[in-house]
Amino acid sequence: SIFELASGQIIGAGAIQHLGRDAANPFEIGWRLRQDKWGQGFASEAARAMAAFAFETLNAPALRAVCDPANQASAQVMLRLGMSYRGVERWYDADCAVYAMSRSDWQRRA
């Protein structure tokens, strides 16, 4: 769950899982926020915390994130995190914009 500290309310959810729910694939990070909390930095803060956990605790060698290609706000979160655009691929029965970063990319930004 993603909590807003000021109010104590749950405002969204985040996840770290294997892309496509298949352990043969890299870890994926993802988030969803209530619409009234969009554009306030919560997604970026959650993405940074999840990436830190993935790289520093789970020892993930790489991370991926996907979004609807039209979702520019989510894509901007991925870019601010330091991810690179890889193209459009088919995941979860939809065409998705795919972003990626390696552990060394993360360490260079830290």
C-alpha positions in Angstrom: 0.0 0.0 0.0 1.0 3.6 -0.6 0.1 5.8 2.3 -0.1 9.6 2.4 1.8 10.5 5.6 -0.1 13.7 6.2 -3.5 12.0 6.3 -2.6 8.4 7.0 -4.9 7.4 4.1 -4.1 4.7 1.6 -3.8 6.4 -1.7 -2.5 3.6 -3.9 -0.6 0.4 -4.3 2.8 -0.7 -5.5 4.3 -4.0 -6.5 7.5 -5.8 -7.3 6.9 -9.0 -9.2 8.4 -10.8 -12.1 7.4 -9.3 -15.4 4.5 -11.3 -16.8 4.3 -13.1 -13.5 7.1 -15.5 -14.8 10.2 -16.0 -12.6 12.3 -16.4 -15.8 11.7 -12.7 -16.5 13.3 -9.7 -14.7 11.6 -8.0 -11.8 9.0 -5.4 -12.6 8.0 -2.4 -10.5 4.6 -0.9 -10.8 2.2 1.5 -9.0 -1.3 2.7 -9.1 -2.6 5.9 -7.3 -6.0 7.3 -6.7 -6.7 9.8 -9.4 -7.1 12.7 -6.9 -3.4 12.1 -5.9 -1.9 12.2 -9.4 0.7 14.8 -10.1 1.8 15.3 -6.5 5.0 13.3 -6.6 3.7 10.2 -4.8 4.3 7.9 -7.7 7.9 9.1 -8.0 8.5 8.7 -4.3 7.0 5.2 -4.3 9.0 4.2 -7.4 12.3 5.3 -5.8 11.5 3.3 -2.6 10.5 0.2 -4.6 13.6 0.4 -6.8 15.8 0.8 -3.8 14.2 -2.3 -2.2 14.6 -4.3 -5.4 18.2 -3.5 -5.9 19.4 -3.2 -2.3 17.4 -5.9 -0.6 16.3 -8.3 -3.3 19.6 -7.9 -5.2 17.8 -7.6 -8.5 20.2 -7.3 -11.4 17.7 -5.3 -13.4 14.2 -3.8 -13.3 11.5 -3.2 -15.8 8.3 -1.1 -15.7 5.5 -1.1 -18.2 2.6 1.3 -19.0 0.1 2.1 -21.6 2.0 3.9 -24.3 -0.4 6.9 -24.0 0.2 7.2 -20.3 2.9 10.0 -20.4 2.7 10.8 -16.7 3.7 7.2 -15.8 6.4 7.2 -18.4 7.8 10.4 -16.9 8.0 8.7 -13.5 10.0 5.9 -15.1 12.3 8.4 -16.8 12.8 10.4 -13.6 13.7 7.2 -11.9 16.5 6.7 -14.4 14.9 4.0 -16.5 15.4 4.0 -20.3 12.7 3.4 -22.9 13.1 0.0 -24.6 10.1 0.1 -27.0 6.6 -1.3 -27.1 6.1 -5.0 -26.2 3.1 -7.2 -25.5 2.5 -7.8 -21.8 -0.6 -8.6 -19.9 -2.6 -8.9 -23.1 -1.8 -5.3 -24.1 0.7 -3.3 -26.0 2.9 -1.7 -23.3 5.7 0.9 -23.3 8.6 -0.8 -21.6 11.3 0.9 -19.5 14.4 -0.7 -17.9 17.3 0.0 -15.7 20.2 -2.1 -14.4 21.6 -2.2 -10.9 24.7 -0.3 -12.2 22.3 2.4 -13.6 20.8 2.6 -10.1 24.1 2.8 -8.3 25.3 5.6 -10.7 22.3 7.6 -9.7 22.5 7.0 -6.0 
